[in-house]
């Protein structure tokens, strides 16, 4: 993902259009235009916004941070502003990266806590899971407006860079397969129970098939399923492109280390490791159909070195991958 950059007059209209698309079901979306314009037009504004763009400089993600200047007692508290990712770019780790960026920015600005509000609309379900994985705790519910409030204590831990260091970080991946697409859709749907959604059917996957130039058994795509199960992820793939491919076989990889991954941090370290592994695999193996993550070396933050250890039915992957040594 590109580094978030401050909102500008050049990206303002595009950013407003993104919010209107992401929050088209909400009655308060018209407030977004006012908020974003104020963040640019007012000197020392209490609102700040950042955007992420695709290769054509279209805004595909946005995040914000603000505080109430009238509430001096609550000044150490920041609020998450308009936060969202374009539907076509979701489930690629952009939302997680944007939220992590915002948390670190809030710490830099001296906020002790950060709050946010959202709704119970079904369109917000994925966002609820993301907030919980990043340590937000639900504090109240306005039943009249169906508004949910969350809070995160920013003093609980340092930023990702502060926690990192130069140590080697190992990620163990247990692979299973091969599976047919329909088998994954029908059977791999264990999402667990709210609020943790710690089911068994999440992780990484490899898709192999017949390629017009490279022939059969070609690695076509590497992906991850963190915000939704393998089943839901492959329903999307099937709808958009898998039905047009031949000789498809899938291998799924589950990531779990009891010493690192737990519900104590709302599985944040687990999601981080899945994302790291996906980025490393895509960059090293360059699957034919992955168009993101191949051209630029992936960030290993908060670590200097990462080793992937593959067990089980890894298929054409090597037993170990070493980043950045293998680049």
Helices and strands as residue ranges (DSSP letters): E 5-6, H 9-22, G 27-29, H 30-41, E 47-53, E 59-66, G 72-74, E 77-80, E 84-85, G 87-89, H 94-108, E 113-119, G 122-124, H 125-133, E 137-142, E 147-153, H 160-164, E 168-179, H 181-187, E 203-211, E 215-225, H 230-240, G 242-244, E 249-255, G 263-265, H 268-285, E 305-312, E 320-323
